[in-house]
Amino acid sequence: MIPMATAQPQAILAFDQLARRYDDLFTRSLIGRAQRNAVWRVIAQAFRSGDHILELNCGTGEDALFLAGKGVSVVACDASEQMIEYAQQRLRTEAPTTSVKFAQLPIEQIAEIRTESAFDGVFSNFSGLNCVADLSQTAENLATLIPPGAPLIICLSTRFCISEIIWFLIHGRPHEAFRRCSGHAAAKVGEFVVDVYYPTLRQLQKSFSPAFVMRSCVGIGITVPPSYVEPWIRKFPNLLHVMDTIDKALSACPGFRVIGDHMLISFERVQV
Ligand SMILES: C[S@@+](CC[C@H](N)C(=O)[O-])C[C@H]1O[C@@H](n2cnc3c(N)ncnc32)[C@H](O)[C@@H]1O
């Protein structure tokens, strides 16, 4: 019997341990806020009031609550029980009357999801998909969940992050500077080691075809650096503002959109 794919146990343990601190460390950080606002500008256009969407690897629910505030109904999943528990707690206190349902479900088992009505789109933010070994299988599963014409919007860590390379070279840590470049790295998340995959844009397009065709791609965090630079950037908030402005200008340029911290890709489900 072929064993059923599931999330990496060490990733679940790592994110379980991180759940209660995640919003302080990332969601409410200056860098996290700047990068997420860039994602929100895209998803606010793609998903409309009345839509029913599926969110993968939702973490503490920041994006689900944002979309719900715009009248979108969201089923949001994550492999980490602690992330889901915390997201549910946030929902009860921050947006109790909105239409959001949180469920513990790994991306690898997303085909098992049960929903009352068909989804109008799928969304995944900030690198949950970088923890998945077989994205072709994910694409196949997602194709069964949304109809032709529906958007699939995914945000992944890039393979070549120019600000990361510069940052670690300046700090004399060449191994970390180029850690993403082979396409696979064992990343330390808290006390756990997680396998992280860094597909190129071309590889992603291939993995998601033929059921999904790329419609656009924008860079997220091109000059705005990765979140571990937060303690340094806090000393220079004006510089972050300048970086954010530069990112807005460069985000759709083909040369730049794949060398930031993340890339945000909009696919469309097509008839095959
Ligand atoms: C960097 S966090 C991003 C969370 C959230 N999307 C955000 O924007 O803040 C990555 C999330 O992916 C989840 N994750 C990792 N591997 C997963 C998998 N195989 N299936 C579902 N979720 C997974 C983690 O539990 C974590 O919540």
The ligand as an ORCA input file, in Angstrom:
! r2SCAN-3c Opt
* xyz 0 1
  C       5.046     31.097      7.811
  S       3.531     30.475      8.381
  C       2.352     31.412      7.435
  C       1.007     31.483      8.136
  C      -0.039     32.388      7.482
  N      -0.410     31.943      6.168
  C       0.395     33.831      7.442
  O       0.244     34.440      6.389
  O       0.807     34.374      8.465
  C       3.450     28.895      7.585
  C       2.239     28.085      8.017
  O       2.197     26.904      7.210
  C       1.722     25.849      8.015
  N       2.120     24.593      7.374
  C       3.366     24.089      7.200
  N       3.306     22.917      6.526
  C       1.989     22.704      6.256
  C       1.280     21.669      5.574
  N       1.924     20.657      5.039
  N      -0.059     21.762      5.502
  C      -0.713     22.826      6.043
  N      -0.109     23.816      6.710
  C       1.231     23.756      6.806
  C       2.350     26.100      9.371
  O       1.690     25.418     10.404
  C       2.251     27.617      9.463
  O       1.055     28.006     10.087
*
